[in-house]
Amino acid sequence: MAIAPVVTLLVGTWLAVVANATETQPIAENKKTIPNSAFRISNSNFTPRELDFQAPSSAPANPASVKPLPVNPVPTPRTTNYLVYVNNPNALTLQRIKQFEPSAFVRQYQQRNVIQAGIFQQTANAQKLAIALESQGIDARIVNLSTGEDTDFTGKFYFVVIPAKQDKLGAIEQRIQQLRMGMPVRISQRQEPRTHVRVGPFLAKEQAENWRRYLRASGLRRARVYYGQ
């Protein structure tokens, strides 16, 4: 009868130990468990990135997002230069030209020697010198150095004209050549507006009038002053 209480006490103690072991096991496991908060990342400190490798698009970029390349200003073209030259580069002609333009000299132009009477930025100034030389019988030319082309005289000047038929022009021109006796003047035959021999050009009307009077006094009664091109 004394053994029964002892057995009961031992069984109760064993059950208590088992119960305690069962209750303490989850606690031991919880100590080994890493809290989920350790893997939680604050959204305020992390921005997700997606790496998407794609081929370049052939579509044009948005013009608003593309900065234009810097463009250098176009240089202002230089002022065109006009050369007044004479094809007969001998010492006598050069001396005569220097009476109008002391800086005249012989130079190479288009692989030939010419006399540079002057060089100007304005065609009007070039024509003024060329006409002055022409009035002295010097065959002056004007060339645009930008294009390499000869420039025709523009504007109006004074001439002495002697109207005549086509078959008379040669004889009249020869007669004037004799009358001028070395005086510098340019003589040419013209077909328009009517056939005539032309003397000049002259910058001043007085020069043309002097030649008109001289030619009339020499028998060329039809000589008259003409103002034009």
C-alpha positions in Angstrom: 0.0 0.0 0.0 3.0 2.3 0.5 4.3 1.7 -3.0 1.2 3.1 -4.8 1.8 6.7 -3.7 5.4 6.5 -4.7 4.5 5.3 -8.2 1.9 8.0 -8.5 4.4 10.7 -7.5 7.0 9.4 -10.0 4.5 9.4 -12.8 3.3 12.9 -12.0 6.9 14.1 -11.9 7.6 12.6 -15.3 4.6 14.1 -16.8 5.5 17.5 -15.4 9.0 17.2 -16.9 7.6 16.2 -20.3 5.2 19.1 -20.2 7.9 21.5 -19.3 10.1 20.2 -22.0 7.3 20.6 -24.5 6.7 24.1 -23.5 10.3 25.2 -23.5 11.1 23.7 -27.0 9.4 26.5 -29.1 11.2 29.0 -27.0 14.5 27.5 -27.9 13.5 27.4 -31.6 12.4 31.1 -31.4 15.8 32.0 -30.2 17.2 30.6 -33.4 14.6 32.2 -35.7 15.8 35.4 -37.5 13.0 38.0 -37.3 11.5 39.0 -40.6 12.1 42.6 -39.8 15.8 42.0 -40.6 14.9 41.4 -44.3 12.5 44.4 -44.4 14.0 47.3 -46.4 12.6 50.7 -46.1 10.9 51.9 -49.3 12.2 55.4 -48.6 15.8 54.3 -49.0 15.4 51.9 -51.9 14.4 52.5 -55.5 14.0 49.4 -57.6 16.0 49.4 -60.9 15.2 47.4 -64.0 18.0 46.6 -66.4 16.4 46.2 -69.8 19.0 45.8 -72.6 17.4 46.7 -75.9 18.6 47.5 -79.4 18.9 51.2 -80.3 15.7 52.6 -81.6 15.6 54.0 -85.1 12.9 56.4 -84.2 14.1 60.1 -84.0 14.6 61.5 -80.6 12.2 64.0 -79.2 13.3 67.4 -80.6 12.6 69.1 -77.3 15.0 66.8 -75.5 17.9 67.3 -78.0 20.1 70.3 -77.6 21.1 71.8 -81.0 24.7 71.8 -81.9 26.4 75.2 -81.8 26.6 76.8 -85.2 29.5 79.1 -86.1 28.3 82.3 -87.6 28.8 82.5 -91.4 31.6 84.8 -92.2 30.7 88.0 -93.9 32.0 87.8 -97.5 34.7 90.2 -98.2 34.1 93.2 -100.4 34.6 92.5 -104.1 37.7 94.0 -105.6 37.9 95.4 -109.1 41.2 95.6 -111.0 41.8 98.2 -113.6 44.6 97.0 -115.9 46.1 97.7 -119.3 47.4 94.9 -121.5 50.3 96.9 -123.0 53.0 96.9 -120.3 55.6 99.1 -121.9 57.5 101.9 -120.1 55.8 104.7 -122.1 52.3 103.5 -121.3 53.2 103.0 -117.7 54.5 106.6 -117.5 51.2 107.9 -118.9 49.1 105.8 -116.5 51.1 107.1 -113.6 49.9 110.6 -114.4 46.5 109.4 -113.3 47.5 106.8 -110.7 51.1 107.2 -109.4 51.0 103.7 -107.8 50.5 101.9 -111.1 53.0 99.1 -111.7 53.6 96.0 -113.9 52.3 92.7 -112.5 51.4 89.2 -113.5 47.8 88.5 -114.2 46.5 85.3 -115.7 50.1 84.3 -116.6 50.8 87.5 -118.5 52.3 90.9 -117.7 49.8 93.8 -117.4 49.9 97.2 -115.9 47.8 97.5 -112.8 46.4 101.0 -112.9 44.4 100.6 -109.7 42.4 98.3 -107.6 39.1 99.3 -106.0 36.3 98.0 -103.8 33.6 99.9 -105.6 33.0 99.4 -109.3 32.1 103.1 -109.8 35.7 104.1 -108.7 37.2 101.5 -111.0 35.1 102.8 -113.9 36.1 106.4 -113.2 39.8 105.6 -113.6 39.2 103.3 -116.6 37.2 106.0 -118.4 39.9 108.6 -117.7 42.5 106.3 -119.3 40.2 105.5 -122.2 39.8 109.2 -122.8 43.6 109.4 -123.3 43.6 106.5 -125.8 44.7 103.9 -123.3 42.7 100.6 -123.6 41.8 100.0 -120.0 40.0 96.9 -118.7 38.1 96.2 -115.5 38.0 92.7 -114.1 36.1 91.4 -111.1 38.7 89.6 -109.1 36.0 87.4 -107.3 34.9 85.9 -110.6 37.8 86.6 -112.9 35.5 88.0 -115.5 35.9 91.4 -117.2 33.3 93.9 -116.3 31.6 96.1 -118.9 31.5 99.8 -118.3 28.2 100.9 -117.0 26.7 104.4 -116.7 26.8 107.2 -119.2 29.7 109.1 -120.7 30.4 111.7 -123.4 31.4 110.6 -126.9 31.9 112.3 -130.3 30.1 110.3 -133.0 30.3 110.6 -136.8 27.4 108.7 -138.4 28.2 107.1 -141.8 27.3 104.1 -143.9 29.0 100.8 -143.3 31.4 101.1 -146.3 32.5 104.6 -145.1 33.5 103.7 -141.5 37.0 102.5 -142.3 37.9 105.7 -144.2 36.5 107.9 -141.4 38.3 106.0 -138.7 41.6 106.3 -140.6 41.0 110.1 -141.1 40.5 110.6 -137.4 43.7 108.6 -136.7 45.6 111.1 -138.9 43.9 114.1 -137.3 44.6 113.2 -133.8 48.4 113.5 -134.4 49.3 111.4 -131.4 46.7 112.9 -129.2 45.4 110.2 -126.8 41.9 109.2 -127.8 40.1 106.0 -128.5 38.5 105.5 -131.8 36.1 102.6 -132.7 33.5 101.6 -135.2 30.0 100.9 -133.9 26.9 99.3 -135.4 24.2 100.4 -133.0 21.9 102.3 -132.9 23.3 103.1 -136.4 26.6 102.6 -138.0 29.1 105.3 -136.9 32.6 106.0 -135.7 32.9 106.8 -132.1 35.6 108.9 -130.4 35.8 108.7 -126.6 34.6 108.1 -123.9 35.1 111.4 -122.1 34.3 112.1 -118.5 33.7 115.8 -119.1 31.4 117.3 -121.7 34.0 120.0 -122.4 36.5 117.4 -123.6 33.9 116.0 -126.0 33.0 119.5 -127.3 36.6 120.3 -128.0 37.0 117.2 -130.2 33.7 117.9 -131.9 34.8 121.4 -132.9 38.2 120.1 -134.0 36.7 117.3 -136.2 34.2 119.6 -137.8 36.9 122.1 -138.6 38.8 119.3 -140.2 36.0 118.4 -142.6 34.0 115.9 -140.6 30.9 118.0 -140.5 28.6 115.4 -139.1 30.5 115.0 -135.8 28.4 115.6 -132.8 28.4 115.0 -129.0 26.6 112.0 -127.7 25.9 111.3 -124.0 25.2 107.7 -123.2 26.7 104.2 -122.9 
